[in-house]
Amino acid sequence: MSNNLPNVILICSEDHGPHFGCHGDPNARTPFLDQLAAAGVRFDSHHTTCAICSPGRASLLTGLYPHQNGQINLATHQYGMYRPFANLVSILKEHGYRTGRIGKLHVLPEEAFPFDFVWRDPERISFQHRDVFKTAEVAGDFAANGSEPFLLYACFADAHLPELHQSYGVPENPLSGDDIQLPDFCPIDAPHIRDRLAGYYNCLERLDKGVELLVEAVRKQTGRETIVIFTTDHGQQFIRGKVTCYEGGLRVPLILNAPGRISAGLVRKELTSHVDILPTLLEMLGLPAQDNRPGRSLMPLANGRDVPWREHVVGQWTGWPGSWFPQRSIRDKRYKLIINYMPERDEAGARYYLPPGLWETSLTEADFAAAPEDLKQALQRAAQPPREELYDLHEDPQEIFNLAGEEALQSIQNHLRDTLAQWQTELDDRIADPEVLAALAEMHEHIERDFYPEGVGPPRKESTIPWDYGRWIDPGVPV
């Protein structure tokens, strides 16, 4: 059977939204990704499950939401899957695939993902060093090193911080702050913000070049059909993006390229999710579906069929040391509801963006003062959110104006709340249970004191205390 199976390249980049030329972004210089989309299918309403690295990647690989697999936050902070769930790597390996990984995994336990080959040279592929030429060379060598079909999971560091304007000579002619047209997701004009934005788009240009070199290097080394899937872990690290339930953190690009298996040149607007990648690939390869996974195969959409599709997509944020603030979001094609389950707490994740902050992503006092008044109010709301937030994504795609409680929209707000509650019941998401909330908050505060022994500054990399949150939220453990 393996003789008839195609190769698969699954590409996962970092920390960016759908800001390519094919999405109409005037700052983007992404010709290869635009071409990849034009020859395949682009999903324009695609979402990660959680706007931080490890959960998004775990959902991509397992087809499960974070609360289902246990990877509710960063592996760096000792969050991990409850158990070794079957995943793209283990499933394809069982069906005769050779498996390789380039770049980071960042999901625990690592042994759940049986890669035959791993390359992650910190001098060549890391936050500080991004050598797209060596990355492509390694990919080509892997492709040439066997006759079996292979899965190559390629994880590029762009566009994670630091936003490197140039690395190993790429891009050849970096953008400067003066070249940038301020995007809607970051409309505050200041020299240091323009410099960050230029760095962001330079990262995307380097990512484009890296994907081009890697795909071409692999295709040169194999006569076998090669499927390419491109996405990222979560959205951009600009205001109200990463670590939030706003669209800037959850909405991400997805491109499928599989000539002869799917249509070419399609743009689909249906609401899709990272949990859909696993069932899509299994159907594309003719492999058995996994039982009890919440996602749906995108193959009918990718072949131009108009089929009944989900009307809502859900996003999650649960918490981590320093920011324990459980949230869920649910949106339809127009409206978005965010529920903040512990609004009496400050949303410490806002320090990513608000002054005074601990990260270079934080605005200065001068930036905040220069922001439009409605954006100031939205930023302040992000730091101390109400119980519910409701946004009209057609009229207000940046989610500035909270419409929760408006009489004319009460039926919509109620419907979204009820739909989310039904989803939580069906998928055993227990975060709304007051007993679970209280227990997790107490456990988290204990862990936080271990991560932040001095009460301030960056956390330790590892906790010395077991973080046993699974006994409260693992759907495999009876209540």
VOLUMVEX-393335 format. One record per residue (C-alpha): residue number from 1; residue in one letter; x, y, z. Coordinates in steps of 0.02 Angstrom, whole numbers, plus 50000, padded with zeros to 5 digits. Example, Ala and Ser with C-alpha at 12.3 -4.5 7.8 and 13.67 -1.06 7.14 Angstrom:
<nodes>
1,a,50615,49775,50390
2,s,50684,49947,50357
</nodes>
This chain:
<nodes>
1,m,50000,50000,50000
2,s,50141,50120,50043
3,n,50203,50116,49863
4,n,50048,50214,49811
5,l,50049,50340,49953
6,p,50112,50517,49926
7,n,50240,50611,50029
8,v,50175,50743,50149
9,i,50258,50906,50198
10,l,50168,50986,50345
11,i,50236,51161,50375
12,c,50203,51252,50537
13,s,50274,51427,50556
14,e,50259,51542,50708
15,d,50165,51693,50771
16,h,50081,51770,50620
17,g,49911,51799,50546
18,p,49849,51787,50366
19,h,49959,51930,50307
20,f,50019,51870,50137
21,g,50000,51946,49965
22,c,49861,51822,49925
23,h,49765,51893,50073
24,g,49781,52069,50004
25,d,49910,52134,50128
26,p,49999,52282,50046
27,n,50158,52256,50150
28,a,50179,52072,50108
29,r,50314,52004,49993
30,t,50265,51821,49987
31,p,50266,51765,49804
32,f,50293,51579,49835
33,l,50156,51559,49965
34,d,50041,51659,49851
35,q,50083,51539,49710
36,l,50060,51387,49824
37,a,49886,51452,49868
38,a,49843,51490,49686
39,a,49885,51311,49638
40,g,49790,51241,49786
41,v,49655,51291,49909
42,r,49660,51437,50030
43,f,49550,51435,50184
44,d,49517,51614,50233
45,s,49423,51586,50396
46,h,49542,51461,50473
47,h,49575,51463,50661
48,t,49697,51390,50785
49,t,49622,51319,50945
50,c,49725,51425,51065
51,a,49833,51578,51033
52,i,49996,51514,51101
53,c,50123,51391,51033
54,s,50107,51220,51116
55,p,49917,51204,51118
56,g,49900,51257,50937
57,r,50033,51132,50882
58,a,49959,50992,50987
59,s,49788,51020,50906
60,l,49868,51021,50733
61,l,49952,50853,50765
62,t,49816,50764,50866
63,g,49653,50835,50799
64,l,49599,50871,50979
65,y,49560,51033,51070
66,p,49681,51082,51210
67,h,49562,51031,51349
68,q,49544,50861,51264
69,n,49728,50819,51244
70,g,49793,50913,51397
71,q,49917,51029,51311
72,i,49825,51184,51376
73,n,49980,51294,51376
74,l,50168,51296,51347
75,a,50276,51142,51362
76,t,50405,51265,51430
77,h,50298,51277,51587
78,q,50275,51088,51601
79,y,50102,51080,51524
80,g,50083,50923,51420
81,m,49961,50797,51349
82,y,49872,50687,51475
83,r,49934,50533,51383
84,p,50016,50490,51214
85,f,49867,50513,51098
86,a,49875,50443,50921
87,n,49933,50583,50808
88,l,49985,50620,50630
89,v,50162,50557,50661
90,s,50116,50394,50749
91,i,49971,50355,50630
92,l,50071,50383,50471
93,k,50216,50285,50541
94,e,50099,50138,50572
95,h,50052,50145,50388
96,g,50229,50134,50322
97,y,50284,50315,50324
98,r,50458,50374,50365
99,t,50441,50523,50482
100,g,50553,50675,50501
101,r,50549,50839,50595
102,i,50641,51000,50561
103,g,50631,51132,50698
104,k,50545,51124,50866
105,l,50406,51010,50928
106,h,50356,51100,51090
107,v,50225,50971,51138
108,l,50243,50848,51282
109,p,50275,50704,51298
110,e,50396,50707,51152
111,e,50397,50516,51144
112,a,50216,50521,51085
113,f,50283,50578,50916
114,p,50395,50440,50844
115,f,50502,50537,50723
116,d,50636,50436,50633
117,f,50737,50594,50604
118,v,50748,50760,50698
119,w,50854,50912,50655
120,r,50855,51069,50760
121,d,51025,51152,50756
122,p,51007,51309,50865
123,e,51139,51396,50759
124,r,51035,51369,50603
125,i,50851,51357,50650
126,s,50801,51449,50809
127,f,50735,51616,50866
128,q,50908,51694,50847
129,h,50969,51605,50690
130,r,50861,51570,50536
131,d,50961,51490,50397
132,v,50834,51445,50263
133,f,50971,51377,50148
134,k,51035,51247,50272
135,t,50855,51205,50319
136,a,50815,51165,50138
137,e,50975,51064,50120
138,v,50930,50957,50271
139,a,50753,50932,50204
140,g,50821,50876,50036
141,d,50941,50753,50119
142,f,50798,50680,50221
143,a,50690,50661,50065
144,a,50831,50570,49974
145,n,50868,50451,50117
146,g,50741,50313,50085
147,s,50616,50239,49965
148,e,50463,50243,50078
149,p,50337,50384,50076
150,f,50376,50512,50210
151,l,50298,50640,50323
152,l,50409,50793,50348
153,y,50351,50909,50486
154,a,50444,51072,50453
155,c,50433,51206,50587
156,f,50505,51376,50540
157,a,50547,51503,50677
158,d,50479,51653,50580
159,a,50388,51762,50631
160,h,50423,51734,50816
161,l,50514,51865,50917
162,p,50642,51934,50893
163,e,50579,52000,50728
164,l,50743,51983,50634
165,h,50756,52104,50489
166,q,50883,51991,50406
167,s,50962,51823,50442
168,y,51089,51734,50332
169,g,51061,51870,50202
170,v,50871,51846,50190
171,p,50777,51948,50144
172,e,50902,52025,50026
173,n,50824,52199,50037
174,p,50736,52213,50204
175,l,50592,52333,50229
176,s,50618,52480,50345
177,g,50490,52566,50454
178,d,50468,52701,50323
179,d,50411,52569,50197
180,i,50267,52509,50304
181,q,50085,52549,50278
182,l,50011,52537,50452
183,p,49901,52381,50460
184,d,49731,52377,50543
185,f,49794,52258,50677
186,c,49922,52385,50737
187,p,49867,52563,50693
188,i,49977,52656,50819
189,d,50111,52757,50731
190,a,50281,52771,50817
191,p,50458,52738,50752
192,h,50488,52585,50861
193,i,50320,52510,50813
194,r,50356,52540,50629
195,d,50523,52454,50654
196,r,50437,52304,50734
197,l,50311,52297,50592
198,a,50450,52303,50463
199,g,50536,52161,50555
200,y,50373,52062,50555
201,y,50351,52078,50367
202,n,50536,52040,50339
203,c,50508,51881,50440
204,l,50362,51836,50326
205,e,50468,51867,50171
206,r,50605,51754,50241
207,l,50474,51624,50285
208,d,50412,51631,50105
209,k,50588,51604,50041
210,g,50617,51463,50165
211,v,50459,51371,50113
212,e,50506,51391,49930
213,l,50682,51323,49954
214,l,50621,51178,50062
215,v,50481,51123,49947
216,e,50592,51133,49793
217,a,50733,51038,49881
218,v,50615,50898,49931
219,r,50531,50885,49761
220,k,50701,50871,49676
221,q,50744,50719,49780
222,t,50588,50614,49755
223,g,50485,50554,49609
224,r,50338,50527,49722
225,e,50188,50644,49730
226,t,50209,50770,49872
227,i,50066,50853,49967
228,v,50105,51020,50050
229,i,50004,51089,50196
230,f,50050,51260,50263
231,t,49987,51342,50423
232,t,50052,51423,50582
233,d,50029,51391,50768
234,h,49935,51553,50809
235,g,49919,51736,50765
236,q,50034,51886,50774
237,q,50116,51953,50932
238,f,50047,52128,50915
239,i,49913,52210,51021
240,r,49768,52094,51061
241,g,49843,51951,50962
242,k,49945,51810,51038
243,v,49884,51747,51211
244,t,49707,51816,51181
245,c,49541,51751,51115
246,y,49530,51893,50989
247,e,49540,51856,50803
248,g,49716,51927,50798
249,g,49772,51778,50900
250,l,49656,51643,50833
251,r,49635,51674,50647
252,v,49780,51602,50546
253,p,49819,51553,50366
254,l,49792,51379,50295
255,i,49847,51325,50122
256,l,49823,51150,50050
257,n,49921,51106,49894
258,a,49892,50933,49821
259,p,49879,50937,49630
260,g,49761,50805,49564
261,r,49684,50771,49734
262,i,49599,50938,49766
263,s,49543,51085,49661
264,a,49660,51226,49614
265,g,49631,51410,49642
266,l,49490,51394,49768
267,v,49464,51513,49914
268,r,49347,51444,50047
269,k,49263,51554,50177
270,e,49193,51419,50291
271,l,49245,51417,50474
272,t,49385,51290,50491
273,s,49500,51240,50633
274,h,49667,51157,50670
275,v,49569,51004,50729
276,d,49518,50979,50546
277,i,49695,50948,50482
278,l,49713,50769,50545
279,p,49548,50704,50472
280,t,49583,50798,50310
281,l,49752,50718,50285
282,l,49691,50544,50332
283,e,49551,50554,50204
284,m,49669,50624,50073
285,l,49784,50475,50100
286,g,49642,50349,50106
287,l,49684,50300,50286
288,p,49556,50253,50419
289,a,49479,50398,50515
290,q,49512,50415,50701
291,d,49361,50390,50813
292,n,49301,50523,50934
293,r,49396,50668,50857
294,p,49300,50832,50844
295,g,49367,50892,50678
296,r,49300,50868,50502
297,s,49389,50827,50341
298,l,49408,50979,50229
299,m,49411,50872,50073
300,p,49233,50912,50015
301,l,49271,51098,50029
302,a,49440,51075,49945
303,n,49355,50993,49798
304,g,49233,51135,49773
305,r,49080,51053,49848
306,d,48952,51154,49944
307,v,48910,51042,50090
308,p,48827,51076,50259
309,w,48966,51143,50369
310,r,48992,51199,50549
311,e,48912,51365,50589
312,h,49028,51403,50735
313,v,49211,51388,50782
314,v,49277,51387,50961
315,g,49437,51458,51034
316,q,49514,51425,51205
317,w,49625,51508,51334
318,t,49644,51427,51502
319,g,49797,51500,51584
320,w,49979,51484,51631
321,p,50093,51542,51772
322,g,50072,51729,51780
323,s,49908,51734,51684
324,w,49772,51621,51752
325,f,49618,51689,51664
326,p,49507,51554,51586
327,q,49415,51608,51428
328,r,49318,51530,51286
329,s,49266,51610,51123
330,i,49137,51559,50995
331,r,49101,51643,50830
332,d,48990,51621,50680
333,k,49016,51705,50512
334,r,48975,51875,50585
335,y,48969,51881,50775
336,k,49096,51832,50908
337,l,49063,51800,51094
338,i,49204,51789,51222
339,i,49163,51725,51396
340,n,49283,51772,51536
341,y,49249,51647,51675
342,m,49340,51739,51814
343,p,49313,51925,51774
344,e,49353,51973,51953
345,r,49537,51935,51915
346,d,49650,52048,51813
347,e,49697,51975,51644
348,a,49884,51972,51671
349,g,49913,51920,51491
350,a,49876,52101,51445
351,r,50053,52143,51504
352,y,50107,52077,51334
353,y,50034,52235,51261
354,l,49996,52367,51394
355,p,50117,52482,51485
356,p,50211,52448,51593
357,g,50247,52278,51518
358,l,50380,52145,51534
359,w,50396,52111,51347
360,e,50455,52207,51196
361,t,50279,52186,51128
362,s,50214,52305,51262
363,l,50161,52480,51216
364,t,50247,52626,51299
365,e,50150,52758,51394
366,a,50175,52873,51243
367,d,50107,52740,51125
368,f,49954,52718,51232
369,a,49926,52905,51243
370,a,49936,52919,51053
371,a,49810,52780,51023
372,p,49634,52825,50963
373,e,49513,52837,51107
374,d,49411,52685,51056
375,l,49570,52580,51045
376,k,49623,52639,51218
377,q,49457,52580,51287
378,a,49477,52413,51200
379,l,49652,52391,51271
380,q,49592,52433,51446
381,r,49449,52310,51424
382,a,49574,52175,51378
383,a,49661,52201,51545
384,q,49501,52197,51649
385,p,49371,52111,51539
386,p,49188,52096,51584
387,r,49103,51928,51597
388,e,49054,51931,51413
389,e,49114,52022,51258
390,l,49015,52024,51095
391,y,49084,52088,50929
392,d,49013,52115,50756
393,l,49156,52053,50647
394,h,49080,52123,50487
395,e,49071,52301,50552
396,d,49213,52288,50678
397,p,49341,52157,50623
398,q,49470,52220,50750
399,e,49347,52188,50895
400,i,49353,52364,50966
401,f,49171,52394,51014
402,n,49096,52276,51142
403,l,48911,52253,51103
404,a,48872,52133,51246
405,g,48711,52180,51333
406,e,48638,52281,51188
407,e,48453,52242,51178
408,a,48449,52229,50989
409,l,48582,52092,50994
410,q,48523,51998,51148
411,s,48455,51851,51050
412,i,48621,51832,50959
413,q,48719,51842,51121
414,n,48604,51712,51202
415,h,48617,51597,51051
416,l,48807,51602,51051
417,r,48814,51572,51239
418,d,48693,51425,51227
419,t,48786,51351,51078
420,l,48951,51361,51171
421,a,48873,51278,51324
422,q,48807,51137,51213
423,w,48980,51117,51134
424,q,49059,51109,51306
425,t,48937,50974,51360
426,e,48968,50870,51204
427,l,49158,50885,51216
428,d,49165,50878,51407
429,d,49247,51048,51427
430,r,49229,51077,51614
431,i,49302,51251,51627
432,a,49134,51332,51666
433,d,49108,51223,51820
434,p,49132,51335,51975
435,e,49213,51192,52073
436,v,49337,51159,51932
437,l,49375,51344,51914
438,a,49410,51363,52100
439,a,49519,51208,52109
440,l,49622,51256,51956
441,a,49645,51434,52019
442,e,49710,51372,52186
443,m,49825,51247,52102
444,h,49887,51378,51981
445,e,49928,51503,52118
446,h,50032,51369,52205
447,i,50125,51334,52044
448,e,50145,51519,52006
449,r,50235,51548,52171
450,d,50358,51413,52118
451,f,50384,51488,51945
452,y,50402,51665,52014
453,p,50495,51638,52180
454,e,50533,51824,52194
455,g,50360,51877,52139
456,v,50427,51975,51990
457,g,50534,51955,51835
458,p,50537,51814,51708
459,p,50482,51642,51768
460,r,50592,51492,51797
461,k,50595,51378,51647
462,e,50535,51228,51746
463,s,50427,51206,51898
464,t,50483,51096,52043
465,i,50302,51052,52083
466,p,50192,50930,51984
467,w,50060,51025,51887
468,d,49919,50898,51902
469,y,49779,50994,51817
470,g,49722,50842,51718
471,r,49626,50766,51864
472,w,49506,50913,51851
473,i,49484,50935,51665
474,d,49538,50774,51576
475,p,49383,50712,51481
476,g,49451,50535,51502
477,v,49435,50547,51691
478,p,49259,50533,51762
479,v,49196,50684,51860
</nodes>
